[in-house]
């Protein structure tokens, strides 16, 4: 049986992230905010960099990118 994922601080970007609500999922599940692996956090960062380089300026907050990154990798 796999070990339950442990919460890890979500790496927020002060330029885009100004949340007034919790940023850790209430249920421990891999790939949810607060339960990202270092590789998943790197993917979020890379996606933001790619979108910024293409000229995008909206919807680059971390929680939106977590969802976009995981949808891309899950098919």
N, C-alpha and C positions, 0 to 999 in steps of 0.2 A: 504494500500500500504506500502511495506517495505521501511525503510529508506535506502538511498544510503550508502554503506560502506565508512568509512572514512579512509584515508591513515594512516598507522601506520609504523613507521620505521622498515624496514626489518632487522632482527637480522643477521648480517653477521659474518662469522668466518674468521678472518684474515689468518688463516692457509690455507684456500681453496679459499676464495673470493678475487679476485683482478680485479674488473671490471672497465673498462674505459667508461662505458655507464650507463644510468639511470637504477636503480633497482626497480622502481615503475611503474606499468602498467599505460599507458596513460588513460585508461578507468577504472573507479571505478567498479570493480567486485569482489565479495567475492571469496577468494581463489587464487587471482592473486598476484604476488609480490607487496608488499606495501599495500595490503589489506587483510592480513591474520589475523585471530582471534588468541588470545593467545593459544587456543587449537591446531590450525593448526601449529603455530610456535613451539609448544612443540613436535608435531609429526615429524616435520623436524629434530629437535634436536635428538629425540629418534632414528629415522631412521639412522642418521649419526653415532650415538654411536653404534648401532647394526651392521652396515656395517663395522665400524672400528674394532669392536671386532671379526668379522669374517675374518679379514685380508684384506679387501678391502682398497685400497689407491687412486684409481682414480675415477673421476666423483663424488666427494663428495661435490661439490660446492653447495651453498644454492639454486640457481635457478634450478639446475637439481633436487635436492631433493624435492623442492616445487612441481615440476611436478610429480615426482614419488609418492610422498605422496598423492597428490590429485587423481591421477589415481587409486591408491590402494583403496582409500575410496569411490570413485564413482563407482567402479566395473568395 
